[in-house]
Amino acid sequence: MSSPSEMTRLLSKLGALSPSGYSAALHIRYAAPLLLDVTFPGDWIKHYTANAFALRDPMIAWGLSCEGTTRWSEAGMPDPFNIMGQAADYSLKYGVSVSCGEVRSRSIVASARSDREFTDAEIKSIAKIARILHQVSEPRQQLTPAQVQALRCIASGDRYAAAAAKLGISESALKARLVSARERLMARTTSEAIQKAKDINLL
């Protein structure tokens, strides 16, 4: 997995190509992405979440069943709940989706704008960024035994002092192991690192 700074740079480039925002769901496993970054309008995110649209979103269905790129207007997916029509009311009138990766670890990136369709050149640029994001966000399949031990202690409910005593190390050494595990998994918190490690069967 790449560094947070590289991810930030790539997401910034994606944002520059997405006037009305984007959604980057990277490495979807067990119906949830390992990494998710969304910059669509806040009101739309609230509406989308409140109505559980993720379970019925035609573009998520497209992304899980196809690889490649498509303009939203050309996807040809059934939309019985008029999710795309509602999205247009929140400045998400035109969009493009990119789907890449094996189905067991699929990434779906969507970019939107309110004024016009994306050009072929813009779609090509967005697709390139999406594929690089998919590659660099691939989680490392190994943690060191020390990192696994530290995460397991915290996952089982031990506080730092108790976990350090159990492992026979100092509290600062325990924290260093947790920091390195978070960095390897690109997690912002230890709780997030524990969940990601579980998702990829490292814990």
Secondary structure, DSSP 8 states (H G I E B T S, - for coil): ---HHHHHHHHHHHHHT-TT-EEEEEEEETTEEEEEEE-S-HHHHHHHHHTTGGGT-HHHHHHHH--EEEEGGGS----TT-HHHHHHTTT--EEEEEEES-GGGEEEEEEEESSS---HHHHHHHHHHHHHHHHHT---S---HHHHHHHHHHHTT--HHHHHHHHTS-HHHHHHHHHHHHHHHT-SSHHHHHHHHHHTT--
